[in-house]
Amino acid sequence: MGQNRQFKSGKKAPNNGVYLEVGDTGDNVNKPKMIKLKAGDRFPETSNDDRVWTYQRKP
């Protein structure tokens, strides 16, 4: 119920926005990758298999 907040490599982005690389348990990552995607674009590979993509929080 609701929308997923974490995305694996190769999945399609649900919305336009900036996405950030985090650990699969939600842990922060030193120098995380940050990407800007449009809806329908695919997520690139993460720098580690134990990482996923999530929305960047708004300030």
PDBQT receptor file of N, H, CA, C and O in Angstrom, charges set to zero:
ATOM      1  N   MET A   1       0.847  -1.162   0.000  1.00  0.00    +0.000 N 
ATOM      2  CA  MET A   1       0.000   0.000   0.000  1.00  0.00    +0.000 C 
ATOM      3  C   MET A   1       0.894   1.228   0.000  1.00  0.00    +0.000 C 
ATOM      4  O   MET A   1       1.744   1.399   0.874  1.00  0.00    +0.000 OA
ATOM      5  N   GLY A   2       0.693   2.053  -0.968  1.00  0.00    +0.000 N 
ATOM      6  H   GLY A   2       0.002   1.914  -1.678  1.00  0.00    +0.000 HD
ATOM      7  CA  GLY A   2       1.553   3.210  -1.103  1.00  0.00    +0.000 C 
ATOM      8  C   GLY A   2       2.668   2.912  -2.085  1.00  0.00    +0.000 C 
ATOM      9  O   GLY A   2       2.704   1.861  -2.725  1.00  0.00    +0.000 OA
ATOM     10  N   GLN A   3       3.557   3.848  -2.182  1.00  0.00    +0.000 N 
ATOM     11  H   GLN A   3       3.528   4.702  -1.662  1.00  0.00    +0.000 HD
ATOM     12  CA  GLN A   3       4.627   3.755  -3.166  1.00  0.00    +0.000 C 
ATOM     13  C   GLN A   3       5.927   3.321  -2.500  1.00  0.00    +0.000 C 
ATOM     14  O   GLN A   3       6.221   3.724  -1.375  1.00  0.00    +0.000 OA
ATOM     15  N   ASN A   4       6.704   2.497  -3.203  1.00  0.00    +0.000 N 
ATOM     16  H   ASN A   4       6.465   2.170  -4.117  1.00  0.00    +0.000 HD
ATOM     17  CA  ASN A   4       8.012   2.101  -2.682  1.00  0.00    +0.000 C 
ATOM     18  C   ASN A   4       8.906   3.324  -2.573  1.00  0.00    +0.000 C 
ATOM     19  O   ASN A   4       8.805   4.251  -3.376  1.00  0.00    +0.000 OA
ATOM     20  N   ARG A   5       9.785   3.322  -1.571  1.00  0.00    +0.000 N 
ATOM     21  H   ARG A   5       9.868   2.569  -0.918  1.00  0.00    +0.000 HD
ATOM     22  CA  ARG A   5      10.705   4.431  -1.391  1.00  0.00    +0.000 C 
ATOM     23  C   ARG A   5      12.135   4.033  -1.713  1.00  0.00    +0.000 C 
ATOM     24  O   ARG A   5      13.012   4.892  -1.807  1.00  0.00    +0.000 OA
ATOM     25  N   GLN A   6      12.377   2.739  -1.883  1.00  0.00    +0.000 N 
ATOM     26  H   GLN A   6      11.664   2.042  -1.807  1.00  0.00    +0.000 HD
ATOM     27  CA  GLN A   6      13.720   2.275  -2.221  1.00  0.00    +0.000 C 
ATOM     28  C   GLN A   6      13.647   1.487  -3.521  1.00  0.00    +0.000 C 
ATOM     29  O   GLN A   6      12.721   0.706  -3.741  1.00  0.00    +0.000 OA
ATOM     30  N   PHE A   7      14.651   1.709  -4.387  1.00  0.00    +0.000 N 
ATOM     31  H   PHE A   7      15.402   2.344  -4.209  1.00  0.00    +0.000 HD
ATOM     32  CA  PHE A   7      14.614   1.133  -5.725  1.00  0.00    +0.000 C 
ATOM     33  C   PHE A   7      15.942   0.463  -6.051  1.00  0.00    +0.000 C 
ATOM     34  O   PHE A   7      17.005   0.997  -5.737  1.00  0.00    +0.000 OA
ATOM     35  N   LYS A   8      15.879  -0.691  -6.671  1.00  0.00    +0.000 N 
ATOM     36  H   LYS A   8      15.015  -1.125  -6.925  1.00  0.00    +0.000 HD
ATOM     37  CA  LYS A   8      17.073  -1.428  -7.102  1.00  0.00    +0.000 C 
ATOM     38  C   LYS A   8      17.518  -0.937  -8.477  1.00  0.00    +0.000 C 
ATOM     39  O   LYS A   8      16.748  -0.311  -9.205  1.00  0.00    +0.000 OA
ATOM     40  N   SER A   9      18.760  -1.227  -8.817  1.00  0.00    +0.000 N 
ATOM     41  H   SER A   9      19.386  -1.735  -8.226  1.00  0.00    +0.000 HD
ATOM     42  CA  SER A   9      19.300  -0.880 -10.136  1.00  0.00    +0.000 C 
ATOM     43  C   SER A   9      18.466  -1.540 -11.227  1.00  0.00    +0.000 C 
ATOM     44  O   SER A   9      18.038  -2.685 -11.078  1.00  0.00    +0.000 OA
ATOM     45  N   GLY A  10      18.235  -0.826 -12.317  1.00  0.00    +0.000 N 
ATOM     46  H   GLY A  10      18.582   0.104 -12.438  1.00  0.00    +0.000 HD
ATOM     47  CA  GLY A  10      17.484  -1.375 -13.439  1.00  0.00    +0.000 C 
ATOM     48  C   GLY A  10      15.991  -1.122 -13.372  1.00  0.00    +0.000 C 
ATOM     49  O   GLY A  10      15.308  -1.244 -14.389  1.00  0.00    +0.000 OA
ATOM     50  N   LYS A  11      15.460  -0.773 -12.206  1.00  0.00    +0.000 N 
ATOM     51  H   LYS A  11      16.015  -0.674 -11.380  1.00  0.00    +0.000 HD
ATOM     52  CA  LYS A  11      14.032  -0.458 -12.088  1.00  0.00    +0.000 C 
ATOM     53  C   LYS A  11      13.770   0.922 -12.670  1.00  0.00    +0.000 C 
ATOM     54  O   LYS A  11      14.693   1.721 -12.827  1.00  0.00    +0.000 OA
ATOM     55  N   LYS A  12      12.510   1.202 -12.990  1.00  0.00    +0.000 N 
ATOM     56  H   LYS A  12      11.760   0.552 -12.863  1.00  0.00    +0.000 HD
ATOM     57  CA  LYS A  12      12.151   2.502 -13.558  1.00  0.00    +0.000 C 
ATOM     58  C   LYS A  12      11.784   3.486 -12.450  1.00  0.00    +0.000 C 
ATOM     59  O   LYS A  12      11.154   3.119 -11.459  1.00  0.00    +0.000 OA
ATOM     60  N   ALA A  13      12.189   4.738 -12.637  1.00  0.00    +0.000 N 
ATOM     61  H   ALA A  13      12.700   5.036 -13.443  1.00  0.00    +0.000 HD
ATOM     62  CA  ALA A  13      11.859   5.795 -11.678  1.00  0.00    +0.000 C 
ATOM     63  C   ALA A  13      10.361   6.107 -11.774  1.00  0.00    +0.000 C 
ATOM     64  O   ALA A  13       9.844   6.282 -12.878  1.00  0.00    +0.000 OA
ATOM     65  N   PRO A  14       9.659   6.180 -10.645  1.00  0.00    +0.000 N 
ATOM     66  CA  PRO A  14       8.227   6.445 -10.680  1.00  0.00    +0.000 C 
ATOM     67  C   PRO A  14       7.884   7.907 -10.956  1.00  0.00    +0.000 C 
ATOM     68  O   PRO A  14       6.831   8.205 -11.519  1.00  0.00    +0.000 OA
ATOM     69  N   ASN A  15       8.773   8.817 -10.559  1.00  0.00    +0.000 N 
ATOM     70  H   ASN A  15       9.628   8.575 -10.101  1.00  0.00    +0.000 HD
ATOM     71  CA  ASN A  15       8.520  10.251 -10.699  1.00  0.00    +0.000 C 
ATOM     72  C   ASN A  15       9.790  10.977 -11.101  1.00  0.00    +0.000 C 
ATOM     73  O   ASN A  15      10.892  10.446 -10.963  1.00  0.00    +0.000 OA
ATOM     74  N   ASN A  16       9.629  12.198 -11.601  1.00  0.00    +0.000 N 
ATOM     75  H   ASN A  16       8.734  12.630 -11.714  1.00  0.00    +0.000 HD
ATOM     76  CA  ASN A  16      10.780  13.059 -11.835  1.00  0.00    +0.000 C 
ATOM     77  C   ASN A  16      11.372  13.425 -10.478  1.00  0.00    +0.000 C 
ATOM     78  O   ASN A  16      10.636  13.610  -9.509  1.00  0.00    +0.000 OA
ATOM     79  N   GLY A  17      12.689  13.528 -10.404  1.00  0.00    +0.000 N 
ATOM     80  H   GLY A  17      13.287  13.378 -11.191  1.00  0.00    +0.000 HD
ATOM     81  CA  GLY A  17      13.288  13.957  -9.148  1.00  0.00    +0.000 C 
ATOM     82  C   GLY A  17      14.738  13.567  -9.024  1.00  0.00    +0.000 C 
ATOM     83  O   GLY A  17      15.335  12.988  -9.931  1.00  0.00    +0.000 OA
ATOM     84  N   VAL A  18      15.290  13.904  -7.863  1.00  0.00    +0.000 N 
ATOM     85  H   VAL A  18      14.804  14.374  -7.126  1.00  0.00    +0.000 HD
ATOM     86  CA  VAL A  18      16.680  13.600  -7.545  1.00  0.00    +0.000 C 
ATOM     87  C   VAL A  18      16.683  12.395  -6.616  1.00  0.00    +0.000 C 
ATOM     88  O   VAL A  18      15.946  12.356  -5.630  1.00  0.00    +0.000 OA
ATOM     89  N   TYR A  19      17.513  11.417  -6.938  1.00  0.00    +0.000 N 
ATOM     90  H   TYR A  19      18.111  11.448  -7.738  1.00  0.00    +0.000 HD
ATOM     91  CA  TYR A  19      17.598  10.188  -6.163  1.00  0.00    +0.000 C 
ATOM     92  C   TYR A  19      19.001  10.041  -5.603  1.00  0.00    +0.000 C 
ATOM     93  O   TYR A  19      19.976  10.470  -6.219  1.00  0.00    +0.000 OA
ATOM     94  N   LEU A  20      19.094   9.427  -4.422  1.00  0.00    +0.000 N 
ATOM     95  H   LEU A  20      18.301   9.078  -3.922  1.00  0.00    +0.000 HD
ATOM     96  CA  LEU A  20      20.324   9.327  -3.666  1.00  0.00    +0.000 C 
ATOM     97  C   LEU A  20      20.606   7.865  -3.351  1.00  0.00    +0.000 C 
ATOM     98  O   LEU A  20      19.681   7.089  -3.112  1.00  0.00    +0.000 OA
ATOM     99  N   GLU A  21      21.868   7.490  -3.352  1.00  0.00    +0.000 N 
ATOM    100  H   GLU A  21      22.620   8.120  -3.547  1.00  0.00    +0.000 HD
ATOM    101  CA  GLU A  21      22.277   6.120  -3.046  1.00  0.00    +0.000 C 
ATOM    102  C   GLU A  21      22.381   5.958  -1.526  1.00  0.00    +0.000 C 
ATOM    103  O   GLU A  21      23.049   6.755  -0.868  1.00  0.00    +0.000 OA
ATOM    104  N   VAL A  22      21.730   4.935  -0.962  1.00  0.00    +0.000 N 
ATOM    105  H   VAL A  22      21.188   4.287  -1.497  1.00  0.00    +0.000 HD
ATOM    106  CA  VAL A  22      21.806   4.644   0.474  1.00  0.00    +0.000 C 
ATOM    107  C   VAL A  22      22.018   3.150   0.672  1.00  0.00    +0.000 C 
ATOM    108  O   VAL A  22      21.854   2.365  -0.262  1.00  0.00    +0.000 OA
ATOM    109  N   GLY A  23      22.384   2.757   1.889  1.00  0.00    +0.000 N 
ATOM    110  H   GLY A  23      22.518   3.394   2.648  1.00  0.00    +0.000 HD
ATOM    111  CA  GLY A  23      22.488   1.340   2.224  1.00  0.00    +0.000 C 
ATOM    112  C   GLY A  23      21.105   0.715   2.207  1.00  0.00    +0.000 C 
ATOM    113  O   GLY A  23      20.117   1.419   2.413  1.00  0.00    +0.000 OA
ATOM    114  N   ASP A  24      21.005  -0.586   1.968  1.00  0.00    +0.000 N 
ATOM    115  H   ASP A  24      21.808  -1.158   1.801  1.00  0.00    +0.000 HD
ATOM    116  CA  ASP A  24      19.682  -1.216   1.845  1.00  0.00    +0.000 C 
ATOM    117  C   ASP A  24      18.895  -1.224   3.148  1.00  0.00    +0.000 C 
ATOM    118  O   ASP A  24      17.697  -1.508   3.131  1.00  0.00    +0.000 OA
ATOM    119  N   THR A  25      19.532  -0.919   4.280  1.00  0.00    +0.000 N 
ATOM    120  H   THR A  25      20.505  -0.688   4.294  1.00  0.00    +0.000 HD
ATOM    121  CA  THR A  25      18.811  -0.797   5.547  1.00  0.00    +0.000 C 
ATOM    122  C   THR A  25      18.500   0.660   5.862  1.00  0.00    +0.000 C 
ATOM    123  O   THR A  25      17.974   0.966   6.932  1.00  0.00    +0.000 OA
ATOM    124  N   GLY A  26      18.824   1.567   4.930  1.00  0.00    +0.000 N 
ATOM    125  H   GLY A  26      19.251   1.319   4.061  1.00  0.00    +0.000 HD
ATOM    126  CA  GLY A  26      18.571   2.987   5.137  1.00  0.00    +0.000 C 
ATOM    127  C   GLY A  26      19.759   3.731   5.717  1.00  0.00    +0.000 C 
ATOM    128  O   GLY A  26      19.657   4.919   6.020  1.00  0.00    +0.000 OA
ATOM    129  N   ASP A  27      20.898   3.039   5.876  1.00  0.00    +0.000 N 
ATOM    130  H   ASP A  27      20.981   2.074   5.630  1.00  0.00    +0.000 HD
ATOM    131  CA  ASP A  27      22.092   3.675   6.429  1.00  0.00    +0.000 C 
ATOM    132  C   ASP A  27      22.619   4.741   5.480  1.00  0.00    +0.000 C 
ATOM    133  O   ASP A  27      22.470   4.645   4.261  1.00  0.00    +0.000 OA
ATOM    134  N   ASN A  28      23.243   5.763   6.072  1.00  0.00    +0.000 N 
ATOM    135  H   ASN A  28      23.364   5.841   7.062  1.00  0.00    +0.000 HD
ATOM    136  CA  ASN A  28      23.894   6.785   5.255  1.00  0.00    +0.000 C 
ATOM    137  C   ASN A  28      25.163   6.220   4.647  1.00  0.00    +0.000 C 
ATOM    138  O   ASN A  28      25.758   5.287   5.187  1.00  0.00    +0.000 OA
ATOM    139  N   VAL A  29      25.577   6.787   3.520  1.00  0.00    +0.000 N 
ATOM    140  H   VAL A  29      25.094   7.545   3.081  1.00  0.00    +0.000 HD
ATOM    141  CA  VAL A  29      26.752   6.341   2.783  1.00  0.00    +0.000 C 
ATOM    142  C   VAL A  29      27.689   7.535   2.643  1.00  0.00    +0.000 C 
ATOM    143  O   VAL A  29      27.236   8.645   2.364  1.00  0.00    +0.000 OA
ATOM    144  N   ASN A  30      28.994   7.321   2.834  1.00  0.00    +0.000 N 
ATOM    145  H   ASN A  30      29.363   6.419   3.061  1.00  0.00    +0.000 HD
ATOM    146  CA  ASN A  30      29.959   8.394   2.614  1.00  0.00    +0.000 C 
ATOM    147  C   ASN A  30      30.051   8.676   1.123  1.00  0.00    +0.000 C 
ATOM    148  O   ASN A  30      30.220   7.755   0.324  1.00  0.00    +0.000 OA
ATOM    149  N   LYS A  31      29.941   9.936   0.746  1.00  0.00    +0.000 N 
ATOM    150  H   LYS A  31      29.803  10.684   1.395  1.00  0.00    +0.000 HD
ATOM    151  CA  LYS A  31      29.996  10.376  -0.654  1.00  0.00    +0.000 C 
ATOM    152  C   LYS A  31      29.036   9.569  -1.537  1.00  0.00    +0.000 C 
ATOM    153  O   LYS A  31      29.478   8.900  -2.471  1.00  0.00    +0.000 OA
ATOM    154  N   PRO A  32      27.733   9.623  -1.254  1.00  0.00    +0.000 N 
ATOM    155  CA  PRO A  32      26.773   8.853  -2.056  1.00  0.00    +0.000 C 
ATOM    156  C   PRO A  32      26.618   9.427  -3.458  1.00  0.00    +0.000 C 
ATOM    157  O   PRO A  32      26.805  10.624  -3.676  1.00  0.00    +0.000 OA
ATOM    158  N   LYS A  33      26.275   8.561  -4.403  1.00  0.00    +0.000 N 
ATOM    159  H   LYS A  33      26.123   7.589  -4.226  1.00  0.00    +0.000 HD
ATOM    160  CA  LYS A  33      25.966   9.025  -5.758  1.00  0.00    +0.000 C 
ATOM    161  C   LYS A  33      24.616   9.731  -5.706  1.00  0.00    +0.000 C 
ATOM    162  O   LYS A  33      23.735   9.347  -4.938  1.00  0.00    +0.000 OA
ATOM    163  N   MET A  34      24.463  10.762  -6.523  1.00  0.00    +0.000 N 
ATOM    164  H   MET A  34      25.179  11.074  -7.147  1.00  0.00    +0.000 HD
ATOM    165  CA  MET A  34      23.210  11.491  -6.614  1.00  0.00    +0.000 C 
ATOM    166  C   MET A  34      22.883  11.634  -8.102  1.00  0.00    +0.000 C 
ATOM    167  O   MET A  34      23.732  12.049  -8.891  1.00  0.00    +0.000 OA
ATOM    168  N   ILE A  35      21.653  11.291  -8.481  1.00  0.00    +0.000 N 
ATOM    169  H   ILE A  35      20.963  10.954  -7.841  1.00  0.00    +0.000 HD
ATOM    170  CA  ILE A  35      21.268  11.358  -9.888  1.00  0.00    +0.000 C 
ATOM    171  C   ILE A  35      19.927  12.062 -10.031  1.00  0.00    +0.000 C 
ATOM    172  O   ILE A  35      19.105  12.056  -9.115  1.00  0.00    +0.000 OA
ATOM    173  N   LYS A  36      19.723  12.663 -11.188  1.00  0.00    +0.000 N 
ATOM    174  H   LYS A  36      20.392  12.668 -11.932  1.00  0.00    +0.000 HD
ATOM    175  CA  LYS A  36      18.446  13.296 -11.497  1.00  0.00    +0.000 C 
ATOM    176  C   LYS A  36      17.808  12.487 -12.619  1.00  0.00    +0.000 C 
ATOM    177  O   LYS A  36      18.393  12.330 -13.691  1.00  0.00    +0.000 OA
ATOM    178  N   LEU A  37      16.602  11.974 -12.367  1.00  0.00    +0.000 N 
ATOM    179  H   LEU A  37      16.127  12.101 -11.496  1.00  0.00    +0.000 HD
ATOM    180  CA  LEU A  37      15.910  11.138 -13.347  1.00  0.00    +0.000 C 
ATOM    181  C   LEU A  37      14.527  11.694 -13.656  1.00  0.00    +0.000 C 
ATOM    182  O   LEU A  37      13.935  12.416 -12.854  1.00  0.00    +0.000 OA
ATOM    183  N   LYS A  38      14.033  11.345 -14.819  1.00  0.00    +0.000 N 
ATOM    184  H   LYS A  38      14.514  10.759 -15.470  1.00  0.00    +0.000 HD
ATOM    185  CA  LYS A  38      12.651  11.642 -15.190  1.00  0.00    +0.000 C 
ATOM    186  C   LYS A  38      11.850  10.358 -15.030  1.00  0.00    +0.000 C 
ATOM    187  O   LYS A  38      12.418   9.266 -15.036  1.00  0.00    +0.000 OA
ATOM    188  N   ALA A  39      10.553  10.480 -14.889  1.00  0.00    +0.000 N 
ATOM    189  H   ALA A  39      10.091  11.367 -14.884  1.00  0.00    +0.000 HD
ATOM    190  CA  ALA A  39       9.687   9.314 -14.739  1.00  0.00    +0.000 C 
ATOM    191  C   ALA A  39       9.907   8.356 -15.904  1.00  0.00    +0.000 C 
ATOM    192  O   ALA A  39       9.873   8.770 -17.063  1.00  0.00    +0.000 OA
ATOM    193  N   GLY A  40      10.132   7.087 -15.606  1.00  0.00    +0.000 N 
ATOM    194  H   GLY A  40      10.159   6.751 -14.665  1.00  0.00    +0.000 HD
ATOM    195  CA  GLY A  40      10.338   6.072 -16.636  1.00  0.00    +0.000 C 
ATOM    196  C   GLY A  40      11.795   5.776 -16.932  1.00  0.00    +0.000 C 
ATOM    197  O   GLY A  40      12.098   4.747 -17.537  1.00  0.00    +0.000 OA
ATOM    198  N   ASP A  41      12.725   6.667 -16.512  1.00  0.00    +0.000 N 
ATOM    199  H   ASP A  41      12.479   7.503 -16.021  1.00  0.00    +0.000 HD
ATOM    200  CA  ASP A  41      14.155   6.390 -16.693  1.00  0.00    +0.000 C 
ATOM    201  C   ASP A  41      14.561   5.242 -15.772  1.00  0.00    +0.000 C 
ATOM    202  O   ASP A  41      13.975   5.058 -14.705  1.00  0.00    +0.000 OA
ATOM    203  N   ARG A  42      15.551   4.482 -16.183  1.00  0.00    +0.000 N 
ATOM    204  H   ARG A  42      16.028   4.631 -17.049  1.00  0.00    +0.000 HD
ATOM    205  CA  ARG A  42      16.015   3.365 -15.355  1.00  0.00    +0.000 C 
ATOM    206  C   ARG A  42      17.136   3.808 -14.421  1.00  0.00    +0.000 C 
ATOM    207  O   ARG A  42      17.955   4.661 -14.764  1.00  0.00    +0.000 OA
ATOM    208  N   PHE A  43      17.152   3.207 -13.229  1.00  0.00    +0.000 N 
ATOM    209  H   PHE A  43      16.487   2.514 -12.950  1.00  0.00    +0.000 HD
ATOM    210  CA  PHE A  43      18.201   3.506 -12.259  1.00  0.00    +0.000 C 
ATOM    211  C   PHE A  43      19.502   2.849 -12.691  1.00  0.00    +0.000 C 
ATOM    212  O   PHE A  43      19.492   1.697 -13.125  1.00  0.00    +0.000 OA
ATOM    213  N   PRO A  44      20.634   3.565 -12.582  1.00  0.00    +0.000 N 
ATOM    214  CA  PRO A  44      21.932   2.980 -12.928  1.00  0.00    +0.000 C 
ATOM    215  C   PRO A  44      22.414   2.033 -11.833  1.00  0.00    +0.000 C 
ATOM    216  O   PRO A  44      21.802   1.936 -10.769  1.00  0.00    +0.000 OA
ATOM    217  N   GLU A  45      23.504   1.343 -12.101  1.00  0.00    +0.000 N 
ATOM    218  H   GLU A  45      24.001   1.421 -12.965  1.00  0.00    +0.000 HD
ATOM    219  CA  GLU A  45      24.099   0.452 -11.103  1.00  0.00    +0.000 C 
ATOM    220  C   GLU A  45      24.590   1.260  -9.906  1.00  0.00    +0.000 C 
ATOM    221  O   GLU A  45      25.065   2.386 -10.054  1.00  0.00    +0.000 OA
ATOM    222  N   THR A  46      24.469   0.673  -8.726  1.00  0.00    +0.000 N 
ATOM    223  H   THR A  46      24.084  -0.241  -8.605  1.00  0.00    +0.000 HD
ATOM    224  CA  THR A  46      25.025   1.299  -7.524  1.00  0.00    +0.000 C 
ATOM    225  C   THR A  46      26.491   0.907  -7.417  1.00  0.00    +0.000 C 
ATOM    226  O   THR A  46      26.943  -0.011  -8.100  1.00  0.00    +0.000 OA
ATOM    227  N   SER A  47      27.232   1.598  -6.563  1.00  0.00    +0.000 N 
ATOM    228  H   SER A  47      26.865   2.344  -6.007  1.00  0.00    +0.000 HD
ATOM    229  CA  SER A  47      28.662   1.314  -6.426  1.00  0.00    +0.000 C 
ATOM    230  C   SER A  47      28.918   0.095  -5.542  1.00  0.00    +0.000 C 
ATOM    231  O   SER A  47      30.066  -0.319  -5.381  1.00  0.00    +0.000 OA
ATOM    232  N   ASN A  48      27.853  -0.488  -4.964  1.00  0.00    +0.000 N 
ATOM    233  H   ASN A  48      26.920  -0.151  -5.096  1.00  0.00    +0.000 HD
ATOM    234  CA  ASN A  48      27.981  -1.645  -4.088  1.00  0.00    +0.000 C 
ATOM    235  C   ASN A  48      26.669  -2.427  -4.169  1.00  0.00    +0.000 C 
ATOM    236  O   ASN A  48      25.603  -1.820  -4.273  1.00  0.00    +0.000 OA
ATOM    237  N   ASP A  49      26.724  -3.749  -4.123  1.00  0.00    +0.000 N 
ATOM    238  H   ASP A  49      27.590  -4.242  -4.038  1.00  0.00    +0.000 HD
ATOM    239  CA  ASP A  49      25.506  -4.570  -4.234  1.00  0.00    +0.000 C 
ATOM    240  C   ASP A  49      24.534  -4.368  -3.076  1.00  0.00    +0.000 C 
ATOM    241  O   ASP A  49      23.343  -4.644  -3.214  1.00  0.00    +0.000 OA
ATOM    242  N   ASP A  50      25.033  -3.888  -1.933  1.00  0.00    +0.000 N 
ATOM    243  H   ASP A  50      26.001  -3.664  -1.821  1.00  0.00    +0.000 HD
ATOM    244  CA  ASP A  50      24.186  -3.713  -0.754  1.00  0.00    +0.000 C 
ATOM    245  C   ASP A  50      23.553  -2.327  -0.687  1.00  0.00    +0.000 C 
ATOM    246  O   ASP A  50      23.137  -1.889   0.386  1.00  0.00    +0.000 OA
ATOM    247  N   ARG A  51      23.476  -1.641  -1.805  1.00  0.00    +0.000 N 
ATOM    248  H   ARG A  51      23.814  -1.996  -2.677  1.00  0.00    +0.000 HD
ATOM    249  CA  ARG A  51      22.917  -0.290  -1.819  1.00  0.00    +0.000 C 
ATOM    250  C   ARG A  51      21.698  -0.211  -2.723  1.00  0.00    +0.000 C 
ATOM    251  O   ARG A  51      21.533  -1.006  -3.648  1.00  0.00    +0.000 OA
ATOM    252  N   VAL A  52      20.850   0.766  -2.433  1.00  0.00    +0.000 N 
ATOM    253  H   VAL A  52      20.985   1.412  -1.681  1.00  0.00    +0.000 HD
ATOM    254  CA  VAL A  52      19.635   1.009  -3.210  1.00  0.00    +0.000 C 
ATOM    255  C   VAL A  52      19.499   2.513  -3.447  1.00  0.00    +0.000 C 
ATOM    256  O   VAL A  52      20.224   3.314  -2.857  1.00  0.00    +0.000 OA
ATOM    257  N   TRP A  53      18.569   2.879  -4.310  1.00  0.00    +0.000 N 
ATOM    258  H   TRP A  53      17.980   2.228  -4.789  1.00  0.00    +0.000 HD
ATOM    259  CA  TRP A  53      18.288   4.291  -4.590  1.00  0.00    +0.000 C 
ATOM    260  C   TRP A  53      17.046   4.710  -3.824  1.00  0.00    +0.000 C 
ATOM    261  O   TRP A  53      16.109   3.923  -3.685  1.00  0.00    +0.000 OA
ATOM    262  N   THR A  54      17.027   5.945  -3.323  1.00  0.00    +0.000 N 
ATOM    263  H   THR A  54      17.788   6.584  -3.436  1.00  0.00    +0.000 HD
ATOM    264  CA  THR A  54      15.856   6.489  -2.639  1.00  0.00    +0.000 C 
ATOM    265  C   THR A  54      15.712   7.962  -2.999  1.00  0.00    +0.000 C 
ATOM    266  O   THR A  54      16.644   8.571  -3.525  1.00  0.00    +0.000 OA
ATOM    267  N   TYR A  55      14.543   8.534  -2.714  1.00  0.00    +0.000 N 
ATOM    268  H   TYR A  55      13.787   8.039  -2.286  1.00  0.00    +0.000 HD
ATOM    269  CA  TYR A  55      14.327   9.952  -2.980  1.00  0.00    +0.000 C 
ATOM    270  C   TYR A  55      15.252  10.799  -2.121  1.00  0.00    +0.000 C 
ATOM    271  O   TYR A  55      15.541  10.444  -0.978  1.00  0.00    +0.000 OA
ATOM    272  N   GLN A  56      15.718  11.922  -2.670  1.00  0.00    +0.000 N 
ATOM    273  H   GLN A  56      15.483  12.210  -3.599  1.00  0.00    +0.000 HD
ATOM    274  CA  GLN A  56      16.454  12.869  -1.838  1.00  0.00    +0.000 C 
ATOM    275  C   GLN A  56      15.425  13.653  -1.034  1.00  0.00    +0.000 C 
ATOM    276  O   GLN A  56      14.418  14.104  -1.580  1.00  0.00    +0.000 OA
ATOM    277  N   ARG A  57      15.673  13.815   0.246  1.00  0.00    +0.000 N 
ATOM    278  H   ARG A  57      16.491  13.449   0.690  1.00  0.00    +0.000 HD
ATOM    279  CA  ARG A  57      14.738  14.553   1.092  1.00  0.00    +0.000 C 
ATOM    280  C   ARG A  57      14.718  16.025   0.706  1.00  0.00    +0.000 C 
ATOM    281  O   ARG A  57      15.738  16.596   0.318  1.00  0.00    +0.000 OA
ATOM    282  N   LYS A  58      13.555  16.619   0.820  1.00  0.00    +0.000 N 
ATOM    283  H   LYS A  58      12.727  16.155   1.135  1.00  0.00    +0.000 HD
ATOM    284  CA  LYS A  58      13.432  18.050   0.529  1.00  0.00    +0.000 C 
ATOM    285  C   LYS A  58      13.835  18.827   1.777  1.00  0.00    +0.000 C 
ATOM    286  O   LYS A  58      13.515  18.415   2.892  1.00  0.00    +0.000 OA
ATOM    287  N   PRO A  59      14.534  19.945   1.602  1.00  0.00    +0.000 N 
ATOM    288  CA  PRO A  59      14.978  20.725   2.776  1.00  0.00    +0.000 C 
ATOM    289  C   PRO A  59      13.844  21.362   3.529  1.00  0.00    +0.000 C 
ATOM    290  O   PRO A  59      14.072  22.041   4.530  1.00  0.00    +0.000 OA
TER     291      PRO A  59
